[in-house]
């Protein structure tokens, strides 16, 4: 009888370990963002903390100090160690038509080669392909997500209270090439329309400054932005609310775009999409949809 009781006690003592093993997360989430200074990166880290998910959620950056601190391959390995056999890679970018998405396609094994400059950026950050790329599911960027539109509407509403007769310009970074520019715009036009409908503005336009394009291309893009602002202001008879379609607040929104808008009739604060809890809900929604597919 005593030996039976001892055996039962041993089984019960071992049971918690068995239960913990059985409940280990089968899925994980990796948010991947461009990266910037510490304050920029912290906005992304805070977003990851706000995501409600049963498995582990981690963050990686493609550029800046955060790239070497949180390289893609190391974060994937950490998720594996936490028990995630399948990992949803969430690109925290405005558009899927970005060269940084090509970097991610390379890292997860969807493509075998990469532009020399973009490969150089990966090497500078110490970023490599994970040895084990099984179960990596690359999702799309924000593109036309309603959560993006709602976040931009919130930013615009904070700038101007009398919205019925006012105009908004959603201003994004944009790509270098003409074809990708067209794809960015095609995705952002529905976003601009949702901003107009949700917040009740008279007009909502969208444009891109193509910040990394050659100087002449960027100068032409900025000239077009300035023309649009003047046109919207003439029609409404009031300053235009300009809202950056950027993931996080940093030098581009606070310095670069502000300089591009100098001397124009605008209301501009430079606050990007984050922080915004709607972005956490977007992550949850797209991850759930992706991981529901075998």
C-alpha positions in Angstrom: 0.0 0.0 0.0 2.8 2.3 0.9 4.6 1.7 -2.4 1.3 2.6 -4.3 1.0 5.8 -2.4 4.6 6.7 -3.2 4.0 6.0 -6.9 0.8 8.2 -6.9 2.7 11.0 -5.2 5.5 10.8 -7.8 2.9 11.0 -10.7 1.2 14.0 -9.1 4.5 15.8 -8.6 5.3 15.2 -12.3 1.8 16.2 -13.5 2.4 20.1 -13.5 5.5 19.6 -15.7 3.4 17.6 -18.2 0.6 20.1 -18.1 3.0 23.0 -18.7 4.5 21.2 -21.6 1.1 20.5 -23.1 0.1 24.1 -22.8 3.3 25.5 -24.3 2.4 28.1 -27.0 2.3 26.6 -30.5 2.2 30.0 -32.1 4.2 33.2 -31.8 4.2 36.7 -33.2 7.1 38.8 -34.4 6.5 42.5 -35.1 9.1 43.9 -37.5 9.5 47.6 -37.9 11.9 50.0 -39.6 13.6 51.2 -36.5 14.9 54.6 -35.4 16.1 56.2 -32.2 15.3 54.8 -28.7 12.0 56.9 -28.4 10.9 55.7 -31.9 11.7 52.0 -31.1 9.9 52.2 -27.7 6.6 53.1 -29.4 6.9 49.7 -31.2 7.9 47.9 -28.1 4.9 49.4 -26.3 2.6 48.2 -29.1 3.9 44.7 -28.7 3.1 44.8 -25.0 -0.5 45.9 -25.8 -1.1 43.0 -28.2 -3.4 40.3 -26.6 -2.2 36.9 -27.8 -1.9 33.5 -26.1 1.7 33.0 -27.3 4.8 35.1 -27.1 5.1 38.4 -28.9 8.5 39.9 -29.7 9.9 42.8 -31.7 12.7 43.2 -34.3 14.0 46.2 -36.2 15.6 46.4 -39.6 17.6 49.6 -39.2 19.3 51.6 -36.5 20.6 50.5 -33.1 17.5 48.3 -32.6 18.6 46.1 -35.6 21.7 44.8 -33.8 19.9 44.7 -30.4 17.0 42.7 -31.7 18.1 41.0 -35.0 15.5 39.0 -36.9 17.2 35.6 -36.5 17.7 36.0 -32.8 14.0 37.0 -32.2 12.8 34.0 -34.3 15.1 31.7 -32.2 13.7 33.2 -29.0 10.1 32.5 -30.1 11.2 28.9 -31.0 12.6 28.5 -27.5 9.3 29.7 -26.1 7.6 26.9 -27.8 6.3 28.6 -31.0 6.4 26.2 -33.9 4.6 28.6 -36.2 5.4 32.3 -36.2 3.4 35.2 -37.7 5.7 37.9 -39.0 3.9 41.2 -38.9 5.5 44.0 -41.0 4.8 47.2 -39.1 5.0 49.3 -42.3 2.4 51.6 -44.0 2.7 49.7 -47.3 3.5 46.2 -48.5 5.2 47.8 -51.5 8.3 48.7 -49.7 11.9 47.6 -50.2 11.8 46.6 -46.5 9.1 44.0 -47.3 11.5 42.6 -49.8 14.0 42.2 -47.0 11.5 40.3 -45.0 10.6 38.1 -48.0 14.2 37.2 -48.3 14.6 36.6 -44.6 11.6 34.1 -44.4 12.7 32.4 -47.6 10.2 33.7 -50.1 12.9 35.0 -52.4 16.5 33.9 -52.9 18.1 37.3 -53.7 17.9 40.9 -52.6 18.9 44.3 -53.9 22.6 45.0 -53.1 21.8 48.1 -51.0 19.0 46.4 -49.0 21.3 43.4 -48.4 24.0 45.8 -47.2 21.6 47.3 -44.7 20.8 43.8 -43.3 24.5 43.0 -42.9 25.1 46.4 -41.2 22.6 45.4 -38.6 23.9 41.9 -38.2 20.7 40.5 -39.6 20.7 37.0 -41.2 18.3 34.5 -42.4 17.2 32.1 -39.6 18.7 28.6 -39.9 15.2 27.1 -39.4 12.6 29.0 -41.6 9.8 26.4 -41.2 6.5 27.8 -39.9 7.4 31.4 -40.7 4.2 33.2 -42.0 4.8 36.6 -43.5 1.8 38.9 -43.3 1.0 42.1 -45.3 1.7 45.6 -44.0 -1.0 48.1 -43.0 -2.0 49.0 -46.6 -5.7 49.8 -46.6 -6.4 48.6 -43.0 -9.4 50.3 -41.4 -7.5 50.6 -38.2 -4.9 52.7 -40.0 -7.7 55.1 -41.2 -9.2 55.3 -37.7 -5.8 56.2 -36.2 -5.3 58.9 -38.8 -8.8 60.2 -38.3 -8.1 60.4 -34.5 -4.9 62.5 -35.2 -6.8 64.8 -37.6 -9.7 65.3 -35.2 -7.3 66.4 -32.5 -6.0 69.1 -34.9 -9.3 70.8 -36.0 -12.6 70.7 -34.2 -14.8 72.3 -37.0 -14.5 69.5 -39.4 -17.5 69.8 -41.7 -15.9 72.6 -43.8 -12.2 71.7 -43.4 -9.7 69.6 -45.4 -7.1 67.0 -44.4 -4.0 65.9 -46.2 -2.7 62.4 -45.3 1.0 62.7 -46.0 3.2 59.6 -46.3 6.8 58.7 -46.8 6.4 56.7 -50.1 8.7 54.6 -52.3 11.3 55.5 -54.8 9.9 53.9 -58.0 6.9 55.1 -60.0 5.1 51.7 -60.0 5.4 51.3 -56.3 4.2 54.9 -55.8 1.1 54.0 -57.7 0.6 50.9 -55.5 1.0 52.9 -52.3 -1.5 55.5 -53.5 -4.0 52.8 -54.6 -3.9 51.4 -51.0 -4.1 54.8 -49.3 -7.0 56.3 -51.2 -9.5 54.1 -49.4 -7.8 55.0 -46.2 -8.3 58.7 -47.0 -12.0 58.1 -47.8 -12.6 56.3 -44.5 -11.0 59.2 -42.7 -13.4 61.6 -44.4 -16.5 59.4 -43.7 -15.5 58.6 -40.1 -14.7 62.1 -39.0 -16.9 64.2 -41.3 -14.3 66.3 -43.2 -15.3 68.1 -46.3 -12.2 66.8 -48.2 -9.4 64.3 -47.4 -6.5 64.0 -49.9 -3.4 61.8 -49.8 0.1 62.3 -51.1 3.7 61.0 -50.6 7.0 62.8 -50.4 9.1 59.8 -51.6 11.6 60.6 -49.0 14.4 58.2 -50.1 14.0 58.9 -53.9 16.7 60.8 -55.9 16.7 64.5 -55.1 14.9 65.6 -58.3 12.1 63.0 -57.7 11.7 64.0 -54.1 11.7 67.7 -54.9 8.9 67.2 -57.5 7.0 65.2 -54.9 7.3 67.9 -52.3 6.3 70.6 -54.9 3.1 68.5 -55.6 2.4 68.3 -51.9 2.6 72.0 -51.5 0.3 72.6 -54.5 -2.3 70.3 -53.0 -2.1 72.1 -49.7 -2.7 75.5 -51.3 -5.5 74.1 -53.4 -7.3 72.5 -50.4 -6.9 75.7 -48.4 -8.3 77.9 -51.3 -11.4 75.7 -51.6 -12.1 75.5 -47.8 -10.9 79.0 -46.9 -9.0 77.6 -44.0 -5.7 76.0 -43.0 -5.3 72.3 -43.9 -4.8 69.6 -41.2 -1.8 67.6 -42.3 -1.5 64.1 -40.7 1.6 62.0 -41.2 0.9 58.4 -42.5 4.0 57.1 -40.6 4.2 54.3 -38.1 5.9 56.1 -35.3 6.8 59.7 -34.4 10.4 60.6 -35.0 12.7 62.8 -37.1 10.8 62.3 -40.4 7.5 63.6 -38.9 8.9 66.1 -36.5 11.7 67.6 -38.7 11.6 66.5 -42.4 7.9 66.8 -43.1 7.6 70.0 -41.0 10.3 71.6 -43.2 8.5 70.5 -46.4 5.4 72.3 -45.2 7.1 75.5 -44.1 5.2 78.7 -45.1 2.0 76.8 -46.0 -1.5 77.3 -44.4 -1.5 74.1 -42.4 -2.2 72.8 -38.9 0.5 70.3 -38.2 1.6 68.5 -35.0 3.7 65.8 -36.5 2.2 62.9 -34.5 2.4 59.6 -36.3 0.1 56.6 -36.0 1.7 55.2 -32.7 0.8 55.2 -29.9 -2.7 54.0 -30.8 -4.4 50.9 -29.3 -6.2 50.4 -32.6 -2.9 49.2 -34.0 -2.8 46.4 -31.4 -6.2 45.4 -32.4 -5.0 45.3 -36.1 -2.1 43.0 -35.1 -4.5 40.7 -33.3 -6.9 40.6 -36.2 -4.4 39.9 -39.0 -2.5 37.3 -36.8 -5.7 35.5 -36.0 -6.7 35.3 -39.6 -3.3 34.2 -40.7 -2.8 31.5 -38.1 -6.3 30.1 -38.7 -5.1 28.9 -42.1 -3.3 25.6 -41.9 
